[in-house]
Amino acid sequence: MTEQSQGPALDNLLTESRTFPPSDEFAAAANAGPDLYAAAEADREAFWAKQAERLHWDSKWDQVLDWSDAPFAKWFVGGKLNVAYNCVDRHVESGHGEQIAIHWEGEPGDTRTITYANLLAEVSKTANALTELGLQAGDRVAIYMPMIPEAIFSMLACARLGLTHSVVFGGFSAEALRSRIEDASAKLVITTDGQYRRGKPAALKPAVDEAVAQTPTIEHVLVVKRTDTEVAWTEGRDIWWSDLVDKQSDQHTPEAFDSEHPLYILYTSGTTGKPKGILHTSGGYLTQASYTHFNVFDLKPDTDVYWCTADIGWVTGHSYIVYGPLSNRVTQVVYEGTPNTPHEGRHWEIVQKYGVSIYYTAPTLIRTFMKWGKDIPAKYDLSSLRVLGSVGEPINPEAWIWYRENIGANRTPIVDTWWQTETGAIMISPLPGVTSTKPGSAQRALPGVSAKVVDDQGKEVPHGGGGYLVLDKPWPSMLRGIWGDNDRYRDTYWSRFADQGFYFAGDGAKYDNDGDIWLLGRVDDVMNVSGHRISTTEVESALVSHPTVAEAAVVGATDPTTGQGIVAFVILRGDAVDGGADAVKALRDHVAKEIGPIAKPRQVMVVPELPKTRSGKIMRRLLRDVAENRSIGDVTTLADSSVMDMISQGLNKGGSED
Ligand code: WTA
């Protein structure tokens, strides 16, 4: 592999060799059987057309796929649909208005029960409110909210009106929000007064006030009251949700939009400091989100209770809380808070309370549960669970087995789902009624999806070989570009294997001897911290924007709980005071302020020099060796090889961690 590889070593992954076939009973009742692979194999476009027919289309497409303008795909060309109608109205019309769509559980313990009929009324009222504010199809709306039902109403109201939403994770800073509003020229921000975090209300609106002070495109700020926190108010610009939405009619007729109408933009970290606005459109996106949710989780809409623990600020929340599940008439739990508030059994208490049958979470959380101990889940009745899922980073076999034994009672299939913000929906995953699962492997591309592991030259590696993960055929929920930057889109994803026309995912992978795929982590300068993508450059830019910092280099170091931890090496300016604990704390806080607390470095090491090649490129590989306490690798290409000695010595006295 390349020297950039930051993933766990394959040797660690291959310590578990058992496989787990589905029970006969599960396989017999599963939504997806082995025939699904055969159908996709026989005629890929006909297969996807059949999946698209699971949705309601106001007018049918003339062409399944137009790839003539590659890498800009068009799916279901000429078709028209309304995404929100597909997620809400049609379930009410088919007689399921009284079915619970959302069991909402607030962090302080308050609850709301929302049926599909309620959801339709709320989404309609919200759509009427956004129309009253003068918003029109194609306009962009920023949503900066905690996990409350109004966040979902807002997303669906945008979809209903053809507005393009840009959800910004509520843990991001004012600066991160500002740059995203600016990039998309959003006209409206929907937010709350505050949010509950670990049992306490924390203000949210001040960050919006700070952001929109510098974004002239914003006309209004719509504010949901969640915590009753006192907020500053700009008359004419700021509007309480209760003043505007509550008075609206609960009737609204949806309009059909083109299959390629933009549905949302979601910003994700790239290898430069500037986040990329990943653009998703309507028909193809909803087709694949819906198809994967139905088959990968084996959703039975009449009996299952589904829970995805992601935040709507990430793509998992978009595809597997909002669009996929609701299009399948799910009954789901939405939880506002952190997993250890008020106690470490909160998730299992919720599973027991609602009879959750499908649970989808991230490896970092599973490893945290492991740390808290198996006695905690053992106190609850988890017998309702029948499918478990994992997403966001490679799951180590040890965590996989712990999940199966302690949450899944050695019975439930586990689906390890590989995908990205860019892919829009799951791409590589077991099918729970078909696949004999292997702890640590996402295994193979879903029916209709094509993935390969290739070498430097783009040639597929043999079984047992490792290389780069590529997607060699277009798929319905693929990104349609980077908002406002077609060149960056081509360059980022399509230039590495331009001759072959492959999409390069940025991940390293390997085939085992059976041809199953094992993900090995990113091969670019993107870190994966608790399943969150953060670019090294973004953190470096934040650090050097601090007046005391002359230079900074950031690496992701292996971390037993979070997958990777952010380790920063900084050179202070000549006139700055020495790098004591206060200086280090100031820098960590500064990064949290610039990007958000999720990007706060685990460690900041003040060093006299950074290791550079003769051409001036920072050698991150060596810094990772230091950060992971390995003996330092080959330093022959360093301009000044004594630098590493200086760094190591500097660390021994100046390294700081808290
Ligand atoms: C990583 C999250 C291994 C991968 C849906 C990818 C995974 C990045 C898995 C995308 C998995 C996601 N096994 N690695 N099952 N799922 N990843 O855009 O490095 O937040 O490129 O999308 O997470 O992160 P993103």
Boltz pocket constraint, residues with backbone or C-beta under 6 A from the ligand:
constraints:
  - pocket:
      binder: B
      contacts: [[A, 268], [A, 314], [A, 315], [A, 316], [A, 390], [A, 391], [A, 392], [A, 393], [A, 394], [A, 395], [A, 416], [A, 417], [A, 418], [A, 419], [A, 420], [A, 421], [A, 422], [A, 428], [A, 442], [A, 505], [A, 506], [A, 507], [A, 519], [A, 520], [A, 521], [A, 522], [A, 528], [A, 531], [A, 532], [A, 533]]
      max_distance: 6.0
